[in-house]
Amino acid sequence: MPHLLFRGVPAERLKEAAQPLAEELAAICGCGTDNFTMSCLHTTNVFGNGPDDPAYALIEVGWFERGQQTRDRFAEAVTGHVRQLGVPDIEIVFHAYREDSYYINGKAVQA
């Protein structure tokens, strides 16, 4: 169920890495690859970088907390795959979901 939201990573390039990344992350998290979603946001820099300068990569991960060791391995794996796409600067932030606040189709779900 981890959701990865990519900014500053070209979608066409990320498509190349998505399957092997999902496989590695599934092994780290102990779940199937069908538990992951990966989306790219198109962004336009309006401050901090010029409009023609490439944005640094910011990757947000929404998930149920799995502990520091798993988080570290997950971040290393994401960084490695995105770096192979030629993206030099990569930042990752994790957002932990609360089990009592997670719903599917209007129904509370236990993770």
Contacts in CASP RR format, 6 or more apart in sequence:
PFRMAT RR
TARGET T0000
AUTHOR 0000-0000-0000
METHOD contacts of the structure
MODEL  1
MPHLLFRGVPAERLKEAAQPLAEELAAICGCGTDNFTMSCLHTTNVFGNG
PDDPAYALIEVGWFERGQQTRDRFAEAVTGHVRQLGVPDIEIVFHAYRED
SYYINGKAVQA
1 31 0 8 1.000
1 35 0 8 1.000
1 36 0 8 1.000
1 63 0 8 1.000
1 64 0 8 1.000
1 111 0 8 1.000
2 25 0 8 1.000
2 29 0 8 1.000
2 35 0 8 1.000
2 36 0 8 1.000
2 37 0 8 1.000
2 61 0 8 1.000
2 62 0 8 1.000
2 63 0 8 1.000
2 74 0 8 1.000
3 36 0 8 1.000
3 37 0 8 1.000
3 39 0 8 1.000
3 61 0 8 1.000
3 62 0 8 1.000
3 63 0 8 1.000
4 36 0 8 1.000
4 37 0 8 1.000
4 38 0 8 1.000
4 39 0 8 1.000
4 59 0 8 1.000
4 60 0 8 1.000
4 61 0 8 1.000
4 62 0 8 1.000
4 78 0 8 1.000
5 39 0 8 1.000
5 40 0 8 1.000
5 41 0 8 1.000
5 59 0 8 1.000
5 60 0 8 1.000
5 61 0 8 1.000
5 62 0 8 1.000
6 14 0 8 1.000
6 38 0 8 1.000
6 39 0 8 1.000
6 40 0 8 1.000
6 41 0 8 1.000
6 57 0 8 1.000
6 58 0 8 1.000
6 59 0 8 1.000
6 82 0 8 1.000
7 40 0 8 1.000
7 41 0 8 1.000
7 43 0 8 1.000
7 55 0 8 1.000
7 57 0 8 1.000
7 58 0 8 1.000
7 59 0 8 1.000
7 60 0 8 1.000
8 40 0 8 1.000
8 41 0 8 1.000
8 43 0 8 1.000
8 54 0 8 1.000
8 55 0 8 1.000
8 56 0 8 1.000
8 57 0 8 1.000
8 58 0 8 1.000
8 87 0 8 1.000
9 40 0 8 1.000
9 57 0 8 1.000
9 59 0 8 1.000
9 82 0 8 1.000
9 85 0 8 1.000
9 87 0 8 1.000
10 40 0 8 1.000
10 85 0 8 1.000
11 40 0 8 1.000
11 42 0 8 1.000
13 85 0 8 1.000
13 86 0 8 1.000
14 38 0 8 1.000
14 40 0 8 1.000
14 82 0 8 1.000
14 85 0 8 1.000
16 85 0 8 1.000
17 81 0 8 1.000
17 82 0 8 1.000
17 84 0 8 1.000
17 85 0 8 1.000
18 38 0 8 1.000
19 33 0 8 1.000
20 81 0 8 1.000
21 38 0 8 1.000
21 77 0 8 1.000
21 78 0 8 1.000
21 81 0 8 1.000
22 33 0 8 1.000
22 36 0 8 1.000
22 38 0 8 1.000
23 33 0 8 1.000
24 77 0 8 1.000
24 81 0 8 1.000
25 33 0 8 1.000
25 36 0 8 1.000
25 74 0 8 1.000
25 77 0 8 1.000
25 78 0 8 1.000
26 32 0 8 1.000
26 33 0 8 1.000
26 35 0 8 1.000
26 36 0 8 1.000
28 70 0 8 1.000
28 73 0 8 1.000
28 74 0 8 1.000
28 77 0 8 1.000
29 35 0 8 1.000
29 66 0 8 1.000
29 70 0 8 1.000
29 74 0 8 1.000
43 55 0 8 1.000
44 51 0 8 1.000
45 51 0 8 1.000
45 53 0 8 1.000
45 55 0 8 1.000
49 55 0 8 1.000
56 89 0 8 1.000
56 90 0 8 1.000
56 91 0 8 1.000
57 82 0 8 1.000
57 87 0 8 1.000
57 89 0 8 1.000
57 90 0 8 1.000
57 91 0 8 1.000
58 91 0 8 1.000
58 92 0 8 1.000
58 93 0 8 1.000
59 78 0 8 1.000
59 82 0 8 1.000
59 90 0 8 1.000
59 91 0 8 1.000
59 92 0 8 1.000
59 93 0 8 1.000
60 92 0 8 1.000
60 93 0 8 1.000
60 94 0 8 1.000
60 95 0 8 1.000
61 74 0 8 1.000
61 78 0 8 1.000
61 92 0 8 1.000
61 93 0 8 1.000
61 94 0 8 1.000
61 95 0 8 1.000
62 94 0 8 1.000
62 95 0 8 1.000
62 96 0 8 1.000
62 97 0 8 1.000
63 94 0 8 1.000
63 95 0 8 1.000
63 96 0 8 1.000
63 97 0 8 1.000
64 96 0 8 1.000
64 97 0 8 1.000
64 99 0 8 1.000
64 102 0 8 1.000
64 111 0 8 1.000
65 71 0 8 1.000
65 94 0 8 1.000
65 96 0 8 1.000
66 74 0 8 1.000
71 94 0 8 1.000
75 92 0 8 1.000
75 94 0 8 1.000
78 90 0 8 1.000
78 92 0 8 1.000
79 90 0 8 1.000
79 92 0 8 1.000
82 90 0 8 1.000
83 90 0 8 1.000
97 111 0 8 1.000
99 109 0 8 1.000
99 110 0 8 1.000
99 111 0 8 1.000
100 108 0 8 1.000
102 108 0 8 1.000
102 109 0 8 1.000
102 111 0 8 1.000
103 109 0 8 1.000
END
